[in-house]
Amino acid sequence: MARIVIRRCPPLSGRAAVRAIVATEVVVTTAERKRWHAVFRLLERDERVFAVLLAVAMVGGLATLGLVPLRPRQAIDLYSLVFWFGAYKVGIFALVTVTPRATRAIFLGALAIDLLLVFVLLTLTGGGDSLFYLLFFPLVAVNAYYFGPWVGLSAALVAGALYTLSAWLMPPWVGWTPAVILAALVGLPAVTLGLVAERERGARSEVERLNQELTGTLTRLQAAQEELLVAERMATVGRLSLKVAHEVRNPISAIELNAEILQEIVGNQAASETDEAKALVAAIRDQVKTLDALTEEYLTFARFPRPHFEEDAVNDLVRELADFIRPVATRQGLTVRVETDGDVPLMEIDRGLLRQAVLNLVKNGLEALSRGGELMLTSRRDGDAVELSVSDSGGGIPDDVGRRLFEPFFTTKPQGTGLGLSITRQITEEHGGEVRWTSRPGSGTRFTIRLPLKRTHG
């Protein structure tokens, strides 16, 4: 139960009163907009709009024809008829809203019921002399617009037949001419309206198709623009990397040469005096090698070498790489396994570049493993392609990291350039292949280089 509380408020000044009135109008306007917005949302589907229009046309026509005076023996309770007919149309609207998949069947059933209801109304109000035959016009026209010309023509023929039957049941008989005229006057506009509706729906479908194509084109253009921006940034970074690498390489070479000379000088001294010096020189040389490797990665990325393809054995490459990394893996307490497929034939590859691509994957695998882990290198023929895989038993790759794996300069390590996987993908694409990867937390990661058996010459 609602209560209305009236409190005495102090009189408002002129501006305050205006603000209060405006605020009240804004609240009322907002409430009205929300109410109408709910109505519009309810009528969003064409089927519901059709149900409402048909109900308005039929109920309005029925109420209008009710103004015509009838003979006492043909009198009907018009108000009750309009009410129940309106309730029936509301039920159709609700049924279409609840079961949208059965809309066509519901409307066809409603069309049949409407035709029968008009027939009954004709029969009760004088048959051929009744003006309620005019209800056939909006009924057939609106359904022809929704279903098309053939349903409209069929409904017009049925309307003519029902009118004839009603005139025959309620004498005097008016003859066939009025029935034929009714079928023609109802059918011809219905067919025309149905054809117009079909063309309109076809035009709307074409507009929607073109709109989808335009949306897709815009999406592709945006993606291409983003790729172009990324490519421009990468080109800038590449030029910068090339300059930095060249500038750094000369001092590194000088340091390496001086460290080597210093090591020879120290090596000729007494062991007791030079142990610490030897260790420092060795540390310097290790750091120089690290810097040299980083510089080499930057140079490879910035000035990617043109591949030179020659027929070679991929299996030999896999086994050679395994032998190369096994001493390092053994020192770390890791196991290296190799499985090669004898069906893998000789292929046109750039052995040096492909070795570098697989080696980058191997380095990542070694860094992901702890003592007791296992690294596996495999080759396998898969139809018209060969797959080179590097699997580790590490902790896997998180999803947020996986999305950025192949981004240049992206790395989760405290040291490194973040170019290894990017270079691997670049080399693989130069061979006409692709890089795939799968990972599950706690179950390790598997990188696969998939190469076509027959390289596309470009």
KOLGU-73173 format. One line per field, with one value per residue (C-alpha): residue number from 1; residue in three letters; x, y, z. Coordinates in steps of 0.25 Angstrom, whole numbers, plus 5000, padded with zeros to 4 digits. Each point is the difference from the previous one (the first is absolute). Layout:
REM KOLGU-73173
nr	[NUM/...] $
rest	[Ala/...] $
xx	[X/...] $
yy	[Y/...] $
zz	[Z/...] $
This chain:
REM KOLGU-73173
nr	[1/2/3/4/5/6/7/8/9/10/11/12/13/14/15/16/17/18/19/20/21/22/23/24/25/26/27/28/29/30/31/32/33/34/35/36/37/38/39/40/41/42/43/44/45/46/47/48/49/50/51/52/53/54/55/56/57/58/59/60/61/62/63/64/65/66/67/68/69/70/71/72/73/74/75/76/77/78/79/80/81/82/83/84/85/86/87/88/89/90/91/92/93/94/95/96/97/98/99/100/101/102/103/104/105/106/107/108/109/110/111/112/113/114/115/116/117/118/119/120/121/122/123/124/125/126/127/128/129/130/131/132/133/134/135/136/137/138/139/140/141/142/143/144/145/146/147/148/149/150/151/152/153/154/155/156/157/158/159/160/161/162/163/164/165/166/167/168/169/170/171/172/173/174/175/176/177/178/179/180/181/182/183/184/185/186/187/188/189/190/191/192/193/194/195/196/197/198/199/200/201/202/203/204/205/206/207/208/209/210/211/212/213/214/215/216/217/218/219/220/221/222/223/224/225/226/227/228/229/230/231/232/233/234/235/236/237/238/239/240/241/242/243/244/245/246/247/248/249/250/251/252/253/254/255/256/257/258/259/260/261/262/263/264/265/266/267/268/269/270/271/272/273/274/275/276/277/278/279/280/281/282/283/284/285/286/287/288/289/290/291/292/293/294/295/296/297/298/299/300/301/302/303/304/305/306/307/308/309/310/311/312/313/314/315/316/317/318/319/320/321/322/323/324/325/326/327/328/329/330/331/332/333/334/335/336/337/338/339/340/341/342/343/344/345/346/347/348/349/350/351/352/353/354/355/356/357/358/359/360/361/362/363/364/365/366/367/368/369/370/371/372/373/374/375/376/377/378/379/380/381/382/383/384/385/386/387/388/389/390/391/392/393/394/395/396/397/398/399/400/401/402/403/404/405/406/407/408/409/410/411/412/413/414/415/416/417/418/419/420/421/422/423/424/425/426/427/428/429/430/431/432/433/434/435/436/437/438/439/440/441/442/443/444/445/446/447/448/449/450/451/452/453/454/455/456/457/458] $
rest	[Met/Ala/Arg/Ile/Val/Ile/Arg/Arg/Cys/Pro/Pro/Leu/Ser/Gly/Arg/Ala/Ala/Val/Arg/Ala/Ile/Val/Ala/Thr/Glu/Val/Val/Val/Thr/Thr/Ala/Glu/Arg/Lys/Arg/Trp/His/Ala/Val/Phe/Arg/Leu/Leu/Glu/Arg/Asp/Glu/Arg/Val/Phe/Ala/Val/Leu/Leu/Ala/Val/Ala/Met/Val/Gly/Gly/Leu/Ala/Thr/Leu/Gly/Leu/Val/Pro/Leu/Arg/Pro/Arg/Gln/Ala/Ile/Asp/Leu/Tyr/Ser/Leu/Val/Phe/Trp/Phe/Gly/Ala/Tyr/Lys/Val/Gly/Ile/Phe/Ala/Leu/Val/Thr/Val/Thr/Pro/Arg/Ala/Thr/Arg/Ala/Ile/Phe/Leu/Gly/Ala/Leu/Ala/Ile/Asp/Leu/Leu/Leu/Val/Phe/Val/Leu/Leu/Thr/Leu/Thr/Gly/Gly/Gly/Asp/Ser/Leu/Phe/Tyr/Leu/Leu/Phe/Phe/Pro/Leu/Val/Ala/Val/Asn/Ala/Tyr/Tyr/Phe/Gly/Pro/Trp/Val/Gly/Leu/Ser/Ala/Ala/Leu/Val/Ala/Gly/Ala/Leu/Tyr/Thr/Leu/Ser/Ala/Trp/Leu/Met/Pro/Pro/Trp/Val/Gly/Trp/Thr/Pro/Ala/Val/Ile/Leu/Ala/Ala/Leu/Val/Gly/Leu/Pro/Ala/Val/Thr/Leu/Gly/Leu/Val/Ala/Glu/Arg/Glu/Arg/Gly/Ala/Arg/Ser/Glu/Val/Glu/Arg/Leu/Asn/Gln/Glu/Leu/Thr/Gly/Thr/Leu/Thr/Arg/Leu/Gln/Ala/Ala/Gln/Glu/Glu/Leu/Leu/Val/Ala/Glu/Arg/Met/Ala/Thr/Val/Gly/Arg/Leu/Ser/Leu/Lys/Val/Ala/His/Glu/Val/Arg/Asn/Pro/Ile/Ser/Ala/Ile/Glu/Leu/Asn/Ala/Glu/Ile/Leu/Gln/Glu/Ile/Val/Gly/Asn/Gln/Ala/Ala/Ser/Glu/Thr/Asp/Glu/Ala/Lys/Ala/Leu/Val/Ala/Ala/Ile/Arg/Asp/Gln/Val/Lys/Thr/Leu/Asp/Ala/Leu/Thr/Glu/Glu/Tyr/Leu/Thr/Phe/Ala/Arg/Phe/Pro/Arg/Pro/His/Phe/Glu/Glu/Asp/Ala/Val/Asn/Asp/Leu/Val/Arg/Glu/Leu/Ala/Asp/Phe/Ile/Arg/Pro/Val/Ala/Thr/Arg/Gln/Gly/Leu/Thr/Val/Arg/Val/Glu/Thr/Asp/Gly/Asp/Val/Pro/Leu/Met/Glu/Ile/Asp/Arg/Gly/Leu/Leu/Arg/Gln/Ala/Val/Leu/Asn/Leu/Val/Lys/Asn/Gly/Leu/Glu/Ala/Leu/Ser/Arg/Gly/Gly/Glu/Leu/Met/Leu/Thr/Ser/Arg/Arg/Asp/Gly/Asp/Ala/Val/Glu/Leu/Ser/Val/Ser/Asp/Ser/Gly/Gly/Gly/Ile/Pro/Asp/Asp/Val/Gly/Arg/Arg/Leu/Phe/Glu/Pro/Phe/Phe/Thr/Thr/Lys/Pro/Gln/Gly/Thr/Gly/Leu/Gly/Leu/Ser/Ile/Thr/Arg/Gln/Ile/Thr/Glu/Glu/His/Gly/Gly/Glu/Val/Arg/Trp/Thr/Ser/Arg/Pro/Gly/Ser/Gly/Thr/Arg/Phe/Thr/Ile/Arg/Leu/Pro/Leu/Lys/Arg/Thr/His/Gly] $
xx	[5000/5006/5000/5001/5007/4998/5010/4999/5012/5005/4996/5010/5007/4997/5012/4999/4985/5004/5011/4990/4990/5011/5005/4986/4998/5014/4996/4986/5007/5010/4990/4991/5013/5003/4985/5000/5014/4995/4988/5010/5009/4988/4997/5014/4997/4992/4991/4995/4998/4992/4991/4997/4997/4991/4993/4998/4995/4990/4995/4999/4992/4991/4997/4998/4990/4993/4995/4991/4986/4995/4987/4994/5001/5015/5004/5013/5007/5010/5008/5001/5005/5010/5005/5002/5006/5010/5003/5002/5010/5008/5001/5006/5010/5004/5001/5009/5009/5001/5002/5007/5005/4985/4997/4996/4991/4993/4997/4995/4991/4995/4997/4992/4992/4998/4994/4991/4996/4997/4991/4993/4997/4995/4991/4994/4998/4993/5010/5001/4993/5010/5010/5010/5006/5008/5009/5006/5007/5009/5001/5005/5009/5008/5002/5004/5011/5005/4999/5002/4991/4997/4994/4993/4993/4996/4994/4992/4995/4996/4993/4992/4996/4996/4992/4993/4997/4995/4990/4995/4998/4992/4991/4997/5011/5008/5006/5014/5004/5001/5009/5009/5001/5004/5011/5005/5000/5006/5010/5006/5004/5005/5009/5005/5003/5007/5009/5003/5003/5009/5008/5001/5005/5010/5005/5001/5008/5009/5003/5002/5010/5007/5001/5006/5010/5003/5002/5009/5008/5001/5005/5010/5005/5001/5008/5009/5002/5004/5009/5006/5003/5006/5009/5004/5004/5007/5008/5004/5004/5007/5008/5003/5005/5009/5006/5002/5005/5010/5005/5001/5007/5013/5002/4997/5010/5010/4997/5000/5014/5006/4994/5006/5014/4999/4996/5013/5008/4994/5002/5015/5000/5001/4987/5000/5000/4990/4989/4991/5004/4997/4986/4998/5005/4991/4988/5003/5001/4986/4993/5006/4995/4986/5000/5005/4989/4990/5006/4998/4986/4997/5007/4993/4987/5003/5007/4994/5009/4994/4998/5008/4993/5007/4995/5004/4996/4991/5002/5015/4998/4991/5010/5012/4992/4998/5014/5004/4991/5002/5013/4993/4987/5008/5007/4986/4995/4991/4997/5000/4992/4999/4990/5001/4990/5007/4989/5005/5007/5011/4994/5004/5004/5010/5007/5007/4987/4991/5011/4999/4985/5000/5011/4992/4989/5010/5006/4986/4997/5013/4997/4986/5005/5006/5009/4994/4992/4999/5002/4995/5003/4992/4998/4988/4994/4985/4994/5006/5008/5011/4999/5012/4996/5007/4993/5003/4995/5000/4989/4993/4997/4989/4989/5004/5014/4995/4993/5013/5010/5004/5000/5014/5007/4990/5007/4997/5015/5009/5010/4997/4996/4986/5003/5002/4986/4998/5012/4996/4986/5007/5009/4989/4991/5012/4999/4985/4996/4994/5003/4990/5000/4992/5002/4993/5004/5008/5001/5011/5000/5001/5005/4998/5006/4992/5006/4994/5007/5000/5004/4993/5010/4999] $
yy	[5000/5013/5013/5014/5009/5015/5009/5014/5007/5014/5008/5000/5011/5003/4993/4988/4999/4999/4990/4991/5001/4997/4988/4995/5001/4993/4989/4998/5001/4990/4990/5002/4997/4988/4995/5003/4994/4987/5000/5002/4989/4991/5003/4998/4988/5001/4989/5007/5012/4992/4994/5014/5006/4989/5001/5015/4998/4989/5006/5014/4995/4992/5012/5009/4990/4999/5014/4995/4997/4986/4993/4996/4986/5001/5009/4996/5004/5009/5004/4986/4996/5011/4996/4985/5002/5010/4990/4989/5009/5003/4985/4999/5011/4993/4986/5006/5007/4987/4990/5008/4988/4996/5014/4996/4988/5009/5011/4990/4994/5014/5003/4988/5003/5015/4995/4991/5011/5010/4988/4998/5015/5001/4988/5007/5013/4997/4992/5007/5013/5002/5011/4992/4993/5013/4994/4991/5011/5004/4986/4995/5012/5000/4985/5001/5011/4990/4987/5004/5000/4985/5000/5013/4994/4987/5008/5009/4987/4994/5014/4999/4986/5003/5012/4991/4990/5010/5006/4986/4997/5013/5002/5008/4994/5012/4992/4997/5014/5006/4989/5001/5015/4999/4989/5009/5013/4993/4992/5010/5010/4988/4995/5014/5002/4987/5002/5014/4994/4989/5011/5008/4988/4997/5014/5000/4986/5006/5012/4992/4991/5012/5006/4987/5001/5014/4997/4988/5009/5011/4990/4994/5014/5004/4987/5003/5014/4994/4990/5012/5008/4988/4998/5014/4999/4987/5006/5012/4991/4991/5012/5005/4986/4999/5013/4996/4987/5005/5011/4990/4989/5007/5003/4986/4995/5009/4995/4986/5001/5008/4989/4989/5007/5003/4985/4996/5009/4996/4985/5002/5004/4992/4993/5005/5014/4999/4991/5012/5008/4987/4999/5015/4999/4987/5008/5012/4990/4993/5014/5004/4987/5003/5014/4994/4990/5012/5008/4989/4998/5015/4999/4988/5007/5013/4995/4986/4992/4995/4985/4991/4987/4987/4986/4994/4990/5006/4987/5003/5014/4995/4990/5010/5010/4990/4996/5015/5003/4987/5003/5013/4993/4989/5011/5005/4986/5000/4988/5002/4990/5000/4993/5001/4995/4992/5004/5014/5002/5010/5014/5014/5008/5010/4991/5012/5008/4988/4995/5014/4999/4987/5004/5012/4990/4991/5011/5004/4986/4999/5013/4994/4988/4997/4988/4987/5006/4994/5007/4992/5003/4993/5000/4994/5000/5004/4999/5010/5007/4997/5004/5003/5001/5004/4995/5003/4995/5014/5008/5004/5014/5009/5005/5015/4996/4991/5011/5008/4989/5004/5015/5006/5004/4994/4991/4995/4998/5010/4999/4998/5007/4994/4998/4985/4995/5012/4996/4985/5004/5009/4988/4991/5009/5002/4984/5001/4994/5004/4999/4994/4998/4993/5001/4996/5005/4989/4992/5007/5007/4995/5008/4995/5005/4995/5001/4996/4988/5008/5015/5010/5007/5015] $
zz	[5000/4996/5009/4995/5010/4999/5007/5002/4993/5000/4988/4989/4993/4985/4995/5010/4995/4986/5003/5007/4989/4989/5009/5001/4985/4997/5010/4993/4986/5004/5005/4987/4992/5007/4999/4985/4999/5006/4990/4988/5005/5001/4985/4995/4992/4987/5004/5012/4992/4990/5011/5005/4987/4996/5014/4998/4985/5004/5013/4994/4988/5009/5009/4988/4993/5013/4997/4989/5005/4999/5000/5013/4997/4996/5012/5007/5013/4993/5012/5005/4986/4999/5014/4998/4986/5006/5011/4990/4993/5013/5001/4986/5004/5013/4993/4989/5011/5008/4988/4989/4993/4997/4995/4986/5004/5011/4990/4989/5011/5004/4985/4999/5013/4996/4986/5008/5010/4988/4994/5013/5001/4986/5002/5013/4994/4987/4991/4986/5005/5012/4999/5009/4987/5000/5011/4990/4994/5011/5004/4987/4997/5013/4999/4985/5005/5010/4993/4985/4988/4999/5014/4998/4987/5007/5011/4990/4993/5014/5004/4987/5002/5015/4995/4990/5011/5009/4989/4997/5015/5002/4989/4991/4991/4994/4989/4995/4996/5013/5005/4987/5002/5014/4997/4989/5008/5012/4993/4990/5010/5009/4989/4997/5015/5001/4989/5005/5014/4994/4992/5012/5009/4989/4999/5016/4999/4990/5008/5012/4992/4995/5014/5005/4989/5003/5014/4997/4990/5011/5010/4990/4997/5015/5002/4988/5005/5014/4993/4992/5012/5007/4987/5000/5015/4998/4988/5008/5012/4989/4995/5014/5004/4988/5003/5015/4997/4990/5010/5011/4992/4998/5015/5003/4990/5007/5014/4995/4994/5012/5009/4992/5000/5015/5002/4993/5008/5013/4996/5000/5014/5013/5003/5014/4996/4988/5004/5003/4988/4991/5006/4997/4986/4998/5005/4991/4988/5004/5001/4986/4994/5006/4994/4987/5000/5003/4989/4990/5003/4998/4987/4996/5003/4993/4988/4998/4990/4987/5001/4991/4998/4997/5001/5014/5011/5011/5008/5000/5005/5011/5005/4998/5009/5011/5000/5001/5012/5008/5007/5005/5004/5007/5009/5004/5003/4988/4991/4985/4991/4985/4991/4985/4989/4989/4990/5001/4986/4996/4999/4995/5012/5004/5011/5007/5002/5003/5010/5007/5000/5007/5009/5005/5004/5007/5008/5005/5003/5008/5008/5003/5007/5014/5004/4996/4988/4986/4987/4987/4986/4989/4985/4994/4986/5000/4986/4991/5011/5010/5015/5009/5014/5013/5013/5014/5013/5007/5007/4987/4995/5006/4991/5001/4996/4989/4993/4998/4998/4986/5002/4998/5012/5009/5011/5014/5003/5008/4988/4986/4987/4999/4985/5000/4997/4991/4992/5000/4994/4989/4996/5000/4991/4991/4998/4997/5013/5014/5014/5010/5015/5011/5015/5012/5014/5007/4988/4991/4987/4986/4988/4986/4987/4989/4986/4986/4993/4987/5003/4991/4992/5001] $
